[in-house]
Amino acid sequence: MSSAAILFISFAVLLLLNIPIALSLGVASVIAMLNLGLPLDMFPMQIYANIGKFALLAIPFFILAGNTMEKAGISQKLINLANKFVGHKRGGLAIVGVITSCFFAAISGSGPATVAALGVIIIPAMINSGYDKGMSSALMATAGSIGIIIPPSIAFVVYGAIAGASIGKMFIAGIVPGLLMGAALIIISLILVKDMKIDNQQKATGKEKWVAFKDAFWGLMMPVIILGGIYGGYFTPTEAAAVAAVYGILVGMFIYRTISLKDLYKLLIDSAVGSAVVMFIVACAGFFAWFITTQGIADLASNFLLQVSGNKYVFLLIINFILLIAGCFVDATSALYIFTPIILPVALALGYDPIALGVVMTVNLAIGQVTPPVGVNLYVACGVSKIGLKEISVAVLPFVLASILVLLLITYIPDIIMFLPNLMGVK
């Protein structure tokens, strides 16, 4: 049996046995490696090589920054700010949920973190105001997926490290697609709430809006500092992540005063655990990707894709289909490591921009966060609203379809993605 067959069969069997994705990738790679008679000491060397990259140092810092700002209470302040401006409108709480998800995405860089931080406040508020429970949960789960599209995005850091693409350029390229997805979710929400008996909120005064803005100001400044620092040439994306982490601690401890030294210790522990989970996935998925690349599996798959879809538009349709299916079963980090070595060479051969490709792949995998059976955002939303997976899986369909329409739009009109990077002259 060929090494490719052993690799993928082992991986599939381990997944079916409900082995965690990271272990499945690592163990399948070791089995295939032993089959080829390669020395076992290559395994730790490659594991270290996969995580020993300066760009990936941004991941633990962004996780710490997101956790710190969440603990500082910024999620409640952002919700309050959005609520004062649009909460009085028909379907206002749904709009608030999407807007705050976009804001919080620019702080956390994580889909599940966005759903957890905002959903626990917004979902009960929507239900109490007359919104359907399934619709409320599905909306926040889908809006949370914007967390890996709007910068700073951990998925963009991972893709940049794999593809050798500019992470700073990836960050700026994700802004317009993320906002488009948010707009699509708002439109679908307003359509769905037409027949619901919703309690309207009182319109806020100018003074109340100003107070809410001042209260949320320091949280709103974090993405400004991150992106402004990167594109102003003051620091790299990795350095920006470190600055964001320090800024979050200072804001939480000395401005909002919601974080004590004891809280800081727990935040550091939680962030270390969260970082370890992500980096373990990166290490094992990277080893899997190294194996399929060095054994020529990636080249064979790329050549097959090129032969089947020599037309760029057909190729893009195929990769969207593949990634949407993959997103149902594997997390974004693992999928990027598995598919980037296969898809990127074909995209380059067909003249598709690697930055645009990275955004398209990430949007695909963001949609995967709300598609069963492994849609992590769905499980987080279910835990918040106490509804079943079946109910939320049905309710999420309109939002998934809206997201796919945005995906197709940016896929076939990549100028939408590249508009801001080209406008700003980002390298």
C-alpha positions as CSV (number, residue, x, y, z in Angstrom):
1,M,0.0,0.0,0.0
2,S,1.3,3.5,-0.9
3,S,2.4,5.9,1.8
4,A,-0.4,8.3,0.7
5,A,-3.0,5.6,1.1
6,I,-1.7,4.7,4.6
7,L,-1.6,8.3,5.6
8,F,-5.1,9.2,4.7
9,I,-6.7,5.9,5.7
10,S,-5.0,6.1,9.1
11,F,-6.2,9.7,9.5
12,A,-9.8,8.8,8.5
13,V,-9.9,5.8,10.9
14,L,-8.6,7.8,13.8
15,L,-11.2,10.5,13.2
16,L,-13.9,7.9,13.1
17,L,-12.7,6.6,16.4
18,N,-13.3,10.1,17.7
19,I,-9.6,10.8,18.4
20,P,-8.9,14.6,18.6
21,I,-7.9,16.1,15.3
22,A,-4.4,17.1,16.3
23,L,-3.6,13.5,17.5
24,S,-5.2,12.0,14.4
25,L,-2.9,14.1,12.2
26,G,0.2,13.4,14.2
27,V,-0.4,9.7,14.7
28,A,-1.3,9.1,11.0
29,S,1.9,10.9,10.0
30,V,4.0,8.7,12.3
31,I,2.3,5.5,11.0
32,A,3.0,6.6,7.4
33,M,6.6,7.6,8.3
34,L,7.3,4.2,9.9
35,N,5.9,2.5,6.9
36,L,8.5,4.2,4.8
37,G,11.3,3.2,7.2
38,L,12.1,6.9,8.1
39,P,13.8,7.4,11.5
40,L,11.6,8.3,14.4
41,D,13.9,11.2,15.5
42,M,12.6,13.1,12.5
43,F,9.3,13.5,14.3
44,P,10.4,15.8,17.1
45,M,12.7,17.8,14.7
46,Q,9.8,18.5,12.4
47,I,7.4,19.2,15.3
48,Y,9.8,21.9,16.6
49,A,10.4,23.3,13.1
50,N,6.6,23.7,12.6
51,I,6.1,25.8,15.8
52,G,9.5,27.5,15.9
53,K,8.5,30.4,13.7
54,F,8.6,34.0,14.7
55,A,5.2,34.8,13.0
56,L,3.4,32.1,15.1
57,L,4.5,33.9,18.3
58,A,1.6,36.2,17.5
59,I,-0.9,33.5,18.4
60,P,-0.3,33.3,22.2
61,F,-0.2,37.1,22.4
62,F,-3.4,37.6,20.5
63,I,-5.1,34.9,22.7
64,L,-3.9,36.7,25.8
65,A,-5.0,40.1,24.5
66,G,-8.5,38.7,23.6
67,N,-8.9,37.0,27.0
68,T,-7.7,40.1,28.9
69,M,-10.2,42.4,27.1
70,E,-13.0,39.9,27.7
71,K,-12.2,39.8,31.4
72,A,-12.0,43.6,31.4
73,G,-15.7,43.6,30.5
74,I,-15.3,45.1,27.0
75,S,-17.9,42.7,25.6
76,Q,-20.6,44.3,27.7
77,K,-19.4,47.8,26.9
78,L,-19.4,47.1,23.2
79,I,-22.9,45.7,23.3
80,N,-24.1,48.7,25.3
81,L,-22.5,51.1,22.7
82,A,-24.1,49.4,19.7
83,N,-27.4,49.1,21.6
84,K,-27.5,52.9,22.2
85,F,-27.1,53.6,18.5
86,V,-29.3,50.9,16.8
87,G,-31.1,49.0,19.6
88,H,-34.3,51.0,19.1
89,K,-34.8,49.9,15.5
90,R,-36.9,47.0,14.3
91,G,-34.6,43.9,14.7
92,G,-32.2,46.2,16.6
93,L,-30.9,43.5,19.0
94,A,-30.0,41.3,16.0
95,I,-28.1,44.3,14.4
96,V,-26.4,44.9,17.8
97,G,-25.3,41.2,17.9
98,V,-23.7,41.4,14.4
99,I,-22.0,44.8,15.0
100,T,-20.6,43.9,18.4
101,S,-19.3,40.6,16.8
102,C,-17.4,42.6,14.2
103,F,-15.9,44.8,16.9
104,F,-15.0,41.9,19.2
105,A,-13.6,40.0,16.3
106,A,-11.1,42.9,16.0
107,I,-10.0,42.1,19.6
108,S,-10.2,38.4,20.0
109,G,-9.3,36.9,16.5
110,S,-11.3,33.8,17.5
111,G,-14.8,32.6,16.5
112,P,-15.7,30.5,19.6
113,A,-14.3,33.3,21.9
114,T,-16.5,35.8,20.2
115,V,-19.6,33.6,20.5
116,A,-18.8,32.8,24.2
117,A,-18.1,36.4,25.2
118,L,-21.1,38.1,23.4
119,G,-23.6,35.2,23.2
120,V,-24.0,34.9,26.9
121,I,-25.3,38.5,27.0
122,I,-27.1,39.0,23.7
123,I,-28.8,35.6,23.2
124,P,-30.8,35.8,26.5
125,A,-31.6,39.5,25.7
126,M,-32.9,38.6,22.3
127,I,-35.1,35.7,23.6
128,N,-36.5,37.9,26.3
129,S,-37.4,40.5,23.7
130,G,-39.4,38.1,21.6
131,Y,-36.8,36.7,19.2
132,D,-36.9,33.0,18.3
133,K,-34.5,31.1,20.4
134,G,-33.1,29.1,17.4
135,M,-32.7,32.2,15.3
136,S,-31.0,34.1,18.1
137,S,-28.5,31.3,18.8
138,A,-27.8,30.7,15.1
139,L,-27.2,34.4,14.4
140,M,-24.7,34.7,17.2
141,A,-22.9,31.5,16.2
142,T,-22.6,32.7,12.6
143,A,-21.7,36.3,13.6
144,G,-19.0,34.8,15.8
145,S,-17.3,33.2,12.8
146,I,-16.4,36.7,11.6
147,G,-13.9,36.5,14.4
148,I,-11.4,34.7,12.1
149,I,-12.0,37.0,9.1
150,I,-11.6,40.5,10.6
151,P,-8.1,41.2,11.8
152,P,-6.3,40.3,14.0
153,S,-7.1,36.8,12.8
154,I,-5.2,33.7,14.1
155,A,-6.2,31.9,10.9
156,F,-4.4,34.7,8.8
157,V,-1.3,34.3,11.0
158,V,-1.3,30.5,10.3
159,Y,-1.9,30.9,6.6
160,G,0.8,33.6,6.3
161,A,3.3,31.2,8.1
162,I,2.4,28.4,5.7
163,A,2.2,30.3,2.4
164,G,5.0,32.8,3.2
165,A,2.4,35.6,2.6
166,S,2.5,39.0,4.3
167,I,0.4,38.7,7.5
168,G,0.0,42.5,7.6
169,K,-1.5,42.4,4.1
170,M,-3.7,39.5,5.1
171,F,-5.0,41.5,8.0
172,I,-6.0,44.5,5.9
173,A,-7.5,42.2,3.2
174,G,-9.9,40.6,5.6
175,I,-11.6,43.8,6.7
176,V,-14.0,44.2,3.7
177,P,-15.0,40.5,3.4
178,G,-15.7,40.5,7.2
179,L,-17.9,43.6,7.0
180,L,-19.7,42.1,3.9
181,M,-20.5,39.0,5.9
182,G,-21.8,41.1,8.7
183,A,-24.0,43.1,6.4
184,A,-25.4,39.9,4.9
185,L,-26.2,38.5,8.3
186,I,-28.0,41.8,9.2
187,I,-30.1,41.6,6.0
188,I,-31.1,38.0,6.7
189,S,-31.9,38.8,10.3
190,L,-34.2,41.7,9.3
191,I,-36.1,39.4,6.9
192,L,-36.5,36.7,9.5
193,V,-37.8,39.1,12.3
194,K,-40.6,40.5,10.1
195,D,-43.2,38.1,11.6
196,M,-41.9,38.1,15.1
197,K,-43.5,40.0,17.9
198,I,-40.5,41.9,19.2
199,D,-40.5,44.4,22.1
200,N,-39.0,47.7,20.8
201,Q,-36.4,49.5,22.9
202,Q,-36.5,53.1,23.7
203,K,-34.3,55.4,21.6
204,A,-31.2,56.6,23.4
205,T,-30.5,60.3,23.9
206,G,-27.3,61.9,22.5
207,K,-25.9,62.1,26.1
208,E,-26.5,58.3,26.6
209,K,-24.7,57.6,23.3
210,W,-21.8,59.8,24.3
211,V,-21.5,58.1,27.7
212,A,-21.6,54.6,26.1
213,F,-18.9,55.7,23.6
214,K,-16.6,57.0,26.4
215,D,-17.1,53.8,28.4
216,A,-16.1,51.6,25.4
217,F,-13.4,53.9,24.0
218,W,-10.4,52.1,25.5
219,G,-11.7,48.8,24.1
220,L,-12.3,50.3,20.7
221,M,-8.7,51.5,20.7
222,M,-7.1,48.1,20.7
223,P,-7.7,47.3,16.9
224,V,-6.7,50.9,16.1
225,I,-3.4,50.3,17.9
226,I,-2.8,46.9,16.3
227,L,-3.6,47.9,12.7
228,G,-2.3,51.5,13.0
229,G,1.0,50.2,14.4
230,I,1.4,47.6,11.7
231,Y,0.5,49.8,8.8
232,G,2.3,52.9,10.3
233,G,5.5,50.8,10.2
234,Y,6.0,50.9,14.0
235,F,5.9,47.2,14.5
236,T,5.4,43.8,12.9
237,P,2.2,41.7,13.3
238,T,4.0,39.6,16.0
239,E,5.1,42.7,17.8
240,A,1.6,44.2,17.5
241,A,0.2,41.1,19.2
242,A,2.6,41.6,22.1
243,V,1.7,45.3,22.3
244,A,-2.0,44.4,22.3
245,A,-1.5,41.9,25.1
246,V,0.3,44.6,27.3
247,Y,-2.3,47.2,26.3
248,G,-5.2,44.8,27.4
249,I,-3.6,44.2,30.7
250,L,-3.0,47.9,31.4
251,V,-6.6,48.8,30.4
252,G,-8.1,46.0,32.5
253,M,-6.0,46.7,35.6
254,F,-5.6,50.5,35.7
255,I,-8.5,52.0,33.5
256,Y,-11.5,49.7,33.9
257,R,-10.0,48.2,37.1
258,T,-11.8,44.9,36.5
259,I,-8.6,42.8,36.6
260,S,-6.7,42.1,39.8
261,L,-3.3,40.5,40.2
262,K,-5.1,37.2,41.1
263,D,-7.2,37.6,37.9
264,L,-4.1,38.3,35.9
265,Y,-2.5,35.0,37.1
266,K,-5.6,33.1,36.0
267,L,-5.7,34.9,32.6
268,L,-2.1,34.0,32.0
269,I,-2.8,30.3,32.8
270,D,-6.0,30.2,30.6
271,S,-4.1,31.9,27.8
272,A,-1.2,29.5,28.1
273,V,-3.6,26.6,27.9
274,G,-5.5,28.1,24.9
275,S,-2.2,28.7,23.2
276,A,-1.0,25.2,23.9
277,V,-4.1,23.7,22.2
278,V,-3.6,25.9,19.1
279,M,0.1,25.2,18.9
280,F,-0.3,21.5,19.4
281,I,-2.7,21.5,16.4
282,V,-0.2,23.6,14.5
283,A,2.7,21.2,15.3
284,C,0.8,18.0,14.3
285,A,-0.9,19.6,11.3
286,G,2.4,21.0,10.1
287,F,4.0,17.6,10.3
288,F,1.1,16.1,8.3
289,A,1.6,18.9,5.7
290,W,5.4,18.3,5.7
291,F,4.8,14.6,5.0
292,I,2.4,15.1,2.1
293,T,4.8,17.7,0.6
294,T,8.1,15.8,0.9
295,Q,6.5,12.6,-0.3
296,G,5.1,14.3,-3.4
297,I,1.5,13.8,-2.4
298,A,0.8,17.6,-2.5
299,D,2.3,17.8,-6.0
300,L,0.2,14.9,-7.3
301,A,-2.9,16.4,-5.9
302,S,-2.0,19.8,-7.3
303,N,-1.3,18.4,-10.7
304,F,-4.6,16.5,-10.6
305,L,-6.5,19.7,-9.7
306,L,-4.8,21.5,-12.5
307,Q,-5.7,18.9,-15.0
308,V,-9.3,18.6,-13.9
309,S,-9.8,22.4,-13.6
310,G,-7.4,24.2,-15.9
311,N,-10.0,27.0,-15.9
312,K,-9.6,29.4,-13.0
313,Y,-13.3,29.7,-12.4
314,V,-13.9,26.0,-12.3
315,F,-10.9,25.6,-10.0
316,L,-12.3,28.2,-7.6
317,L,-15.6,26.4,-7.5
318,I,-13.9,23.1,-6.7
319,I,-11.8,24.5,-3.9
320,N,-14.8,26.2,-2.4
321,F,-16.7,23.0,-2.4
322,I,-13.8,21.0,-0.9
323,L,-13.2,23.5,1.8
324,L,-16.8,23.9,2.7
325,I,-17.0,20.1,3.2
326,A,-13.7,20.0,5.0
327,G,-14.9,22.7,7.4
328,C,-17.7,20.4,8.5
329,F,-15.1,18.0,9.9
330,V,-11.8,19.7,10.8
331,D,-10.8,23.0,12.4
332,A,-9.5,26.0,10.4
333,T,-5.9,25.6,11.5
334,S,-5.7,21.9,10.5
335,A,-7.5,22.5,7.2
336,L,-5.1,25.3,6.3
337,Y,-2.1,23.1,6.9
338,I,-3.6,20.2,4.9
339,F,-4.9,22.1,1.9
340,T,-2.7,25.1,1.4
341,P,0.3,23.1,0.1
342,I,-2.1,21.5,-2.5
343,I,-4.2,24.5,-3.5
344,L,-1.6,27.3,-3.4
345,P,0.6,26.1,-6.3
346,V,-2.5,25.6,-8.5
347,A,-3.8,29.1,-7.6
348,L,-0.4,30.7,-8.5
349,A,-0.3,28.7,-11.8
350,L,-3.7,30.1,-12.7
351,G,-2.7,33.7,-11.7
352,Y,-4.8,34.0,-8.6
353,D,-3.4,36.3,-5.9
354,P,-2.1,34.3,-2.8
355,I,-3.5,37.0,-0.5
356,A,-7.0,36.7,-2.0
357,L,-6.7,32.9,-1.8
358,G,-5.9,33.1,1.9
359,V,-8.9,35.2,2.6
360,V,-11.2,32.9,0.5
361,M,-9.9,29.8,2.3
362,T,-10.4,31.5,5.7
363,V,-14.0,32.6,4.8
364,N,-14.7,29.0,3.8
365,L,-13.4,27.7,7.1
366,A,-15.3,30.4,9.0
367,I,-18.5,29.1,7.5
368,G,-17.3,25.6,8.7
369,Q,-17.5,26.9,12.3
370,V,-21.3,26.8,12.0
371,T,-21.8,23.6,9.9
372,P,-22.3,20.3,11.8
373,P,-21.1,17.9,12.9
374,V,-17.9,19.8,14.1
375,G,-19.2,23.4,14.0
376,V,-17.5,24.6,17.1
377,N,-19.5,27.9,17.2
378,L,-22.8,25.9,17.2
379,Y,-21.8,24.0,20.3
380,V,-20.8,27.2,22.1
381,A,-24.1,28.8,21.2
382,C,-26.0,25.7,22.2
383,G,-24.3,25.8,25.6
384,V,-25.4,29.4,26.1
385,S,-29.1,29.1,25.0
386,K,-29.6,25.5,26.1
387,I,-31.1,24.2,22.8
388,G,-30.3,21.1,20.8
389,L,-27.9,20.8,17.9
390,K,-30.7,19.7,15.6
391,E,-32.7,22.9,16.3
392,I,-29.8,25.3,15.8
393,S,-28.6,23.4,12.7
394,V,-31.9,24.1,11.0
395,A,-32.1,27.7,12.2
396,V,-28.5,28.4,11.0
397,L,-29.3,27.5,7.3
398,P,-30.4,31.0,6.2
399,F,-27.2,32.5,7.7
400,V,-25.0,29.9,6.1
401,L,-26.6,30.5,2.7
402,A,-26.0,34.3,3.1
403,S,-22.4,33.6,4.1
404,I,-21.9,31.4,1.0
405,L,-23.2,34.2,-1.3
406,V,-20.6,36.5,0.2
407,L,-18.0,33.8,-0.3
408,L,-18.9,33.4,-4.0
409,L,-18.8,37.2,-4.4
410,I,-15.3,37.6,-3.0
411,T,-14.1,34.5,-4.7
412,Y,-15.0,35.6,-8.2
413,I,-14.4,39.3,-7.7
414,P,-11.0,39.2,-5.8
415,D,-10.7,43.0,-6.2
416,I,-13.2,43.2,-3.3
417,I,-10.5,41.5,-1.1
418,M,-7.6,43.4,-2.6
419,F,-9.3,46.8,-2.6
420,L,-7.9,48.0,0.8
421,P,-4.4,46.5,0.4
422,N,-4.0,48.1,-3.0
423,L,-5.5,51.4,-1.9
424,M,-3.1,51.6,1.1
425,G,-0.2,50.2,-0.9
426,V,0.5,47.5,1.7
427,K,3.3,45.2,0.9
